[in-house]
Amino acid sequence: MKFIKQHPYLSILILALFLRIIAVIWSQGFMASDDHYQTITVAWNWHTSGECFNEDGELTWGHIAGRDIMRSPLYNLFLLFIFKIGSFLGLSSLYSQMFLQRIVHALLSFILIIYTHKYLKEEFDDDTANLGALIMSVFFIIPFASVRNLIEMCSAELLIPSLYLSHIALKRKNYNKLFLAGILAGLAWMIRPHTVLAALPVIPIIWFEVRKIKPLLLYCSALLMVVIFSGFLDLFTVGTFLWTSIKYITANLSSAPWGEQPFYQYAMLLVLVLFPPFSFVFLAAIFQKAVIHKHKIMFWGFACFFVMHSIYRSKFERYMIPILPLLMILGIAGFYYWYHKRNWYYQRKKLRIGLWVYAAIINLLFLIPATLNYSHKGRIEPMVYIDHQPGSKSVIFDCTERDLLIPYVYFDSNSDSISYNKLISYSEINDLQIPKPDYAVIFTEGKLAEHIDSLESYFGKAEIVKHSKASTIDYILHKLNPRYNHSNQAWVVKFD
C-alpha cells in the first residue's frame, strides 16, 4: 500500500502489465473473423510461402483476388515483420508465434494508457490523470482487445496520440506538432479507414482557433504525405495507385450504406457497456459547455466518429473501439467539472461513491472472464492438437451441420493432405474421392454419435482422442441464445 501511495501511476502500469500478461497467456484465439482471416492468415501465408504475390503477380489475400482487396497491406506487413522476428527466435508454429504477436500488441496498448494519462494531467491534475490511466488499464474490454489483431484497436493506438498532439499544438501554440499529428492520423486511416472520421474535425478546429494558413498546411500536408505513401504501396502491391482506398469507398457506397440498421444501436451499446445506471451519469457528464469548449478536438472527434457510424449501415460492436479512449477522457473531464462546480453530483456523496463502487464491481465481474477468454477455442485447439502429433497427417473436417470458417493455418501446411467438407451430405464423400484420413475433426451441436457412425461407415473405426470444449464466454453466449450462438465445441477422432 505504501508503494501504491508513493507511486500511483507506476502501480497502475504494473497492474495493466499484469492483466495483459494474463491475456497474452490465456486469451488465445480470435474475436471476429476479420482479426484472423483478414490479418493473421494472410500474413502467415506470406511468411510460410516466402512470397506475397501469386504467379499472376497479384497480391495473395486468402480467397480474395488482388483487385478485390479493400484494405491497405500496411498492418499485415507489420504482422509479417513480427512473424519474421519470431522465426529468428526459433518459433516455428503459428501457435507459438501467436504468443509473440499478443505480446507485441499488448505492449502497444500501453500507448492508450500513457496518452490518456498525459492528456488528463495536462488539463487537470495527477489524481484525475491516474483515474483515467486506471480505467484504460482495467476496463473489461481493453486487456482482451489489447492482444487481438483488431485493426480498430491498432488504429486507436495511433489516433489518440494524434489528437493529443493536435490539442497540445493549439494550446501551446507549438504548431510544428501538427505535422506529426497529421502523420499519425494518416497511418490510423491506413489501418482502419473509418478512424479518419475522428481526425477530420481537427482541420476546421485548427482554422477557427488559429486563423493561420501555416498550422493548417502542416497538418494537411502530413495527411497528404501518408495518402501518397498509401497510394504507392497500393501501386506496388495491387497495381493501381490508391486502389484499396478507391475499392473500399466504392464498395461501401454502392451497397446502400445508409439506414439499414437503427441509428440508436451504438447509443444503446455505450449505455450497456458502461454499466447502467452509472452509464447514464457518465455520458451526461460529457455534454457540458466546459467539456465541449475546452476539449474541442476530443469532443468533436468523438462526436463525428459516433454520429457517422450511427447512420452508417454496417454496425458491429468492435467499430466503437477507436473512440473508447476519447469516451473515457471526456467522461472523466465531465466528472471533474461537476465535482469542482459543487453541483448536484458533488453534493450527493453517497450516490457518487455508490455509483463508482457499483461500476467497479460489475467491471471486475466482466474483466476476469474476458481477460481469460479463449475465443473460438473449439476451432483452434483441434488444429493445435493434431499439429503436435508425430508424423504426417491427413484430416477431414466435418462441417456438415453448418458452414464454418476454420483456421487451417494452425495446422501444419506440410502435411500430406487436408480435406474438408462444407455443408455436404455424407453420401457425397465417395464422390469427392477423399483418401482415408488419419483424423477427423467434428463440429456438432449434440449429434456426435451420428457423425461418428457416418464417418466410420466410410473410413473404419474411429476413436475420440480430443474434446475441445467451449470457452467460458462462448458457453455463456450459447446458453443465453443457443439459436444464434453455437456452442463452439469440437471433437477429434483418430481412425485405425
NORLIN-V140437 format. One line per field, one symbol per residue. ss: DSSP state (a for helix, b for strand, c for the rest). burial: 1 if it has 24 or more other ideal C-beta (glycine too) atoms within 12 Angstrom, else 0. A space follows every 50 residues. Layout:
# NORLIN-V140437
ss = ???
burial = ???
This chain:
# NORLIN-V140437
ss = caaaaacaaaaaaaaaaaaaaaaaaaccbccccaaaaccaaaaaaaaaac ccbcccccbcbccbcaaacccccaaaaaaaaaaaaaaacccccaaaaaaa aaaaaaaacaaaaaaaaaaaaaaccaaaaaaaaaaaaacaaaaaaacccc aaaaaaaaaaaaaaaaaaaaaaccccaaaaaaaaaaaaaaacaaaaaaaa aaaaaaaaaaccaaaaaaaaaaaaaaaaaaaaaaaaaaccccaaaaaaaa aaaccccbccccccaaaaaaaaaccccaaaaaaaaaccaaaaaacaaaaa aaaaaaaaaaabccccaaaaaaaaaaaaaaaaaaaaaaaaaccaaaacaa aaaaaaaaaaaaaaaaaaaaacccbcaaaaaaaaaaaccccccbbbbbbc cccccccaaaccccccbbbbbbcccaaaccccccccccbbbbcccccaaa aaaaaaaaaccbbbbbbbcccaaaaaaaaacccccccccbbbbbbc
burial = 00000001100110111011011101111111111111111111111100 01000000111100010011111111111101100100000011101111 11111111111111111111111100011111111111111111111111 11111111111111111111100010111111111111111111111111 11101100110000110111011011101110110111000111111100 00000000000000110011001110011011111101011001111111 11111101110101100111111111111111111111100000100000 00001100100010011011111111111111111110000011111111 10011111111110001111100001001000010111111111100100 1101100110010101010110110000000000011111111110
